[in-house]
Amino acid sequence: MPGTRIDREVASEIWETALNAPIAAKPVWYHGDVAAGNLLVNAGRLDAVIDFGGLGVGDPACDMTIAWSLLSPSARRRFRDTLGVDEAVWNRGRAWALWKGMIVMAKLIDTNAIEKATAEHTVKQVIEDCRG
């Protein structure tokens, strides 16, 4: 991707770790697209999550993407601690965030600079979090 570098070694490590992370819990309802545009905030507090086009039953890890797309590293730690997310779910969630960020970057590289920048930020957060 012109102008964008992704540490392939770290990205591959994230992906392999996720592929080897066991799914021990029973399937749960998930949203599937927890993104800024699908969150309604009022007076600094989350009021609602909308747009249930990706709703399903399965691995809750896909809803962890918000940790890297919207939260700072310290907020990300609080988010994880508050939810009580185990290592396997967290590792799969990190890979979901990487995948989604890379897909958006590739799709919008020449058409939507704002969404591309948001995706680049997510990928950067994922890579930095893994290097941590």
Helices and strands as residue ranges (DSSP letters): H 8-19, E 28-30, G 36-38, E 39-42, E 45-49, E 56-58, G 60-65, H 66-69, H 73-83, H 87-108, H 113-131
